[in-house]
Each structure stands twice: as C-alpha cells, then as structure tokens.
Amino acid sequence: MRALPRILTLGAILSLGLLFVLPLWRITLTAPQYPEGVVMLIWLNRLSGQLDLINGLNHYIGMRPIREENFPEFSFMPWLIGGLILLGILAVVVNRRWLYATWLALFAALTIVGLADFYRWGYEYGHNLDPNAPIKVPGMAYQPPLIGSKQLLNFTAYSYPDAGGCIAFGSFLLVAATFTGECIVARRRGKACTAHIVREAAPVA
C-alpha cells in the first residue's frame, strides 16, 4: 500500500482497541410498563445492564438466568481481538497484500462465527424453557432477534450493535475499502492484485 492508505488502515486497525472499553451489542426490551426500556449490554468479556430485572422477567416464562459464567466466549474473545490487532499492525509494517487479505479474511470469519454463536445463544435461551413456568403459551418461543426488532408477548425486543460493534464494522469496511482501492490502482498500472497476493505469500508458505 501507499503511504495514505497505510495510515488509514493502521488507524482502522488500532481503533479496534476501543472494543476493550466499549460495549459490542445492546439488547433492549420495551413494554407499556417499561417505556424507557430494559437494557442488557454485551462486551468483549462481560455483560452489564439491568440483568437482575431481565432475569426476573424471564423467570415467569421459564427462561434460565443469564449469567456471565455461562458464556465461555468471554474468556478468549479479548485474546482474539488482541491477536487481530497485532496481525493488522504486522500487515501494515510488512506492507504485503497477502497479509492484508489474511487479516480481512480472519476478521470476516470471526464476525460470522460470532454472529452464529450469538444466534445459537438466543435460540437456546428462547426455546429451552422450564415446563413449570408461571406463564406458558403453547408453541411460543422467546428467542430475541439476531439484529432488528421482534414482538415477544407484550414486550418488543430490539437487538443492535452498540458503539464497539459499530467501530468494529467501520474498521473492517475501511480496511476493505483501502485494500480494494489499492488493488484497483495496481490493476490500472498493469499489476494483477490477486497474482501479487499469491506471489507474496508463496515464499512464506
């Protein structure tokens, strides 16, 4: 990459450090009795928000309590993000297209796996209910939406990225945009970007 795209890429990669201090995701439940909303925040390594109130409400529909210790992902997610930042810095320092491509591929894979795991978590909590719960609605499940909104009895559940999630998404898009732009420039100069990636990676392999 040329100087300016490298600087932009480095800034995007370093911005992932904010994920350690900002929440990734926000789930909000609203109802006539809770017009201001009941909030749960998901961070890299913990949960926060009105968990006691959410667990109290979930008790009536037979959903098991949401506790941090039930999510082993919190123990290794900070390490994965830290490794992604270090790999990105290495890519900028070495300045090889195959390293940028590897970083983007790993980031995309991590995002897909993370969203799939989030869906699995919501499915298990929303479907595996206590049959002796005070409130039972035949055929009703309480899985929150992966992203968007969903009506659950008299509650509306909202699930969206919070500040950290938006930063992560923006970081990926910026690196992808600069990488693609540099490939376009290389192609216009008569250098195939894909061929360069293969040739650069070949000695390492």
Sequence and secondary structure as in RCSB ss.txt:
>XXXX:A:sequence
MRALPRILTLGAILSLGLLFVLPLWRITLTAPQYPEGVVMLIWLNRLSGQLDLINGLNHYIGMRPIREENFPEFS
FMPWLIGGLILLGILAVVVNRRWLYATWLALFAALTIVGLADFYRWGYEYGHNLDPNAPIKVPGMAYQPPLIGSK
QLLNFTAYSYPDAGGCIAFGSFLLVAATFTGECIVARRRGKACTAHIVREAAPVA
>XXXX:A:secstr
  HHHHHHHHHHHHGGGGGGTS SEEEEEEETTEEEEEEEEE SS EEESHHHHHHHHHHHT     GGG THHH
HHHHHHHHHHHHHHHHHHHT HHHHHHHHHHHHHHHHHHHHHHHHHHHHHHHS  TT S   TT      SSEEE
EETTEEEEEEE HHHHHHHHHHHHHHHHHHHHHHHHHHTT  HHHHHHHHHHHH 
